Amino acid sequence: MSKKRDRKGRQRRRRKKQTKRKRETQRSAGSAQPSPAGGGLMGQLLAKLGGVQVGEPIPLPADFPEIPTEIRAYGERQRARLSPAERHAAINRHYEAGRQAFGRGQYQQTIPEFQRAIVLMTEGMAGPEAFFNLAQAYGNLDQVEESRAVMNFYLELAPDDPDAYFSLAYAALMEEDYEECIRLSKLGRERLRDRDPTGLINLARAYQHLGRSQDAVRTLEEAIRLDPTWSAAYQSLGACYEDQLDLEQAEKYYRRAVEVDPSNQAARRNLERLEEGIVVLGPPPPWLSAGVDEE
C-alpha cells in the first residue's frame, strides 16, 4: 500500500486543488474527539453489536490485528484508574504521538501509539480516526491483511468516508485484483460530496490493466476536467495513449504534465524516453500513477 500523509494535509490539498498528490489514497488524520456518551458512530456500532456497558473496552472483530498483551494490560489499568476526562486526554496524547510519528514515516512507532489510544476508548469515546490511521500505518509497512482488516472495521464506524474505499481500492490494485479496485473506487466516488477527482487515477489504471482502454481514457479526461492542474492525470493519460501506440497524444500529455508540474520527474522521463524513440507498453506500476517515484 502506498505511503500516505495526514488528514489535515489531504483536506488542504482538496480545498486548494494543489497538483502534488503523492498517492490517490493519501489521507490524514484530525484530532480524536469523543462523541456524546452512547451516541455518534461508535455508539451506533455498539448498538448494532448488541451494546456494551459504559466503561468497557470497544469490542474488536476477530480478524482485527492482535494488540500486544502489554498494551491491553495498560488499557485495563488506565480505564480503571482514570476519569473519562483524563482518559480522553490520554487518548489524544497517544493519538497525537502516533500522528507525528506517521508524519515522520516512523510507522513502527506509529502502530503502538494508535493501539494505546484504541485500548483506552470505551463507549462514548468514539475516535474512528485512530483506526483509519492505524490501517494506513500497517499498509505503509506492507502488512496488507492487517491494513485491510482495520480499514474494514473503520468502514463500519464511518461507512460514508470515501477515502477508506480509495485506500482499499489502491490495495486491490497493488494485488492485481482489478475488478475489486473498480468496485471500491466507484463506491468511494459515490460518497464524494464535492467536485474532487480523487480515486480516478487508480480506477483508470484498473481499467487499463483489464484492456478497457477507452474507459481508462474517459476516466482520466474526467479527472482533468475536475482538476486541470493535476499533473498526474495528464501523465496517466499519456501512458494510456502510449499503450495504444498513439505516440503523438502520449507526448502531448506527458509534456502537459511537466508544464503543469515541473517537479513531476516520472512524466519528464517518459517524455524524454519518447523523444529518444523508446516506447513502453502496458500500464506503469501503481506507485507511478500519481506522477511520483516509489518512496
C-alpha positions, 0 to 999 in steps of 0.5 A, spaced: 500 500 500 502 506 498 505 511 503 500 516 505 500 523 509 495 526 514 488 528 514 489 535 515 494 535 509 489 531 504 483 536 506 488 542 504 490 539 498 482 538 496 480 545 498 486 548 494 486 543 488 494 543 489 497 538 483 502 534 488 498 528 490 503 523 492 498 517 492 490 517 490 489 514 497 493 519 501 489 521 507 490 524 514 488 524 520 484 530 525 484 530 532 480 524 536 474 527 539 469 523 543 462 523 541 456 524 546 456 518 551 452 512 547 451 516 541 455 518 534 458 512 530 461 508 535 455 508 539 451 506 533 456 500 532 455 498 539 448 498 538 448 494 532 453 489 536 448 488 541 451 494 546 456 494 551 456 497 558 459 504 559 466 503 561 468 497 557 473 496 552 470 497 544 469 490 542 474 488 536 472 483 530 476 477 530 480 478 524 482 485 527 490 485 528 492 482 535 494 488 540 500 486 544 498 483 551 502 489 554 498 494 551 491 491 553 494 490 560 495 498 560 488 499 557 485 495 563 489 499 568 488 506 565 480 505 564 480 503 571 484 508 574 482 514 570 476 519 569 473 519 562 476 526 562 483 524 563 482 518 559 480 522 553 486 526 554 490 520 554 487 518 548 489 524 544 496 524 547 497 517 544 493 519 538 497 525 537 504 521 538 502 516 533 500 522 528 507 525 528 510 519 528 506 517 521 508 524 519 515 522 520 514 515 516 516 512 523 510 507 522 513 502 527 512 507 532 506 509 529 502 502 530 503 502 538 501 509 539 494 508 535 493 501 539 494 505 546 489 510 544 484 504 541 485 500 548 483 506 552 476 508 548 470 505 551 463 507 549 462 514 548 469 515 546 468 514 539 475 516 535 474 512 528 480 516 526 485 512 530 483 506 526 483 509 519 490 511 521 492 505 524 490 501 517 494 506 513 500 505 518 500 497 517 499 498 509 505 503 509 509 497 512 506 492 507 502 488 512 496 488 507 491 483 511 492 487 517 491 494 513 485 491 510 482 488 516 482 495 520 480 499 514 474 494 514 472 495 521 473 503 520 468 502 514 463 500 519 464 506 524 464 511 518 461 507 512 460 514 508 468 516 508 470 515 501 477 515 502 477 508 506 474 505 499 480 509 495 485 506 500 482 499 499 481 500 492 489 502 491 490 495 495 486 491 490 490 494 485 497 493 488 494 485 488 492 485 481 485 484 483 482 489 478 475 488 478 475 489 486 479 496 485 473 498 480 468 496 485 471 500 491 473 506 487 466 507 484 463 506 491 468 511 494 466 516 488 459 515 490 460 518 497 464 524 494 460 530 496 464 535 492 467 536 485 474 532 487 477 527 482 480 523 487 480 515 486 480 516 478 487 515 477 487 508 480 480 506 477 483 508 470 489 504 471 484 498 473 481 499 467 487 499 463 490 493 466 483 489 464 484 492 456 478 497 457 482 502 454 477 507 452 474 507 459 481 508 462 481 514 457 474 517 459 476 516 466 482 520 466 479 526 461 474 526 467 479 527 472 482 533 468 476 536 467 475 536 475 482 538 476 486 541 470 492 542 474 493 535 476 499 533 473 498 526 474 492 525 470 495 528 464 501 523 465 496 517 466 493 519 460 499 519 456 501 512 458 494 510 456 495 513 449 502 510 449 499 503 450 495 504 444 501 506 440 498 513 439 505 516 440 503 523 438 497 524 444 502 520 449 507 526 448 502 531 448 500 529 455 506 527 458 509 534 456 502 537 459 504 534 465 511 537 466 508 544 464 503 543 469 508 540 474 515 541 473 517 537 479 513 531 476 520 527 474 516 520 472 512 524 466 519 528 464 522 521 463 517 518 459 517 524 455 524 524 454 524 516 453 519 518 447 523 523 444 529 518 444 524 513 440 523 508 446 516 506 447 513 502 453 507 498 453 502 496 458 500 500 464 506 503 469 506 500 476 501 503 481 506 507 485 507 511 478 500 513 477 500 519 481 506 522 477 511 520 483 517 515 484 516 509 489 518 512 496 
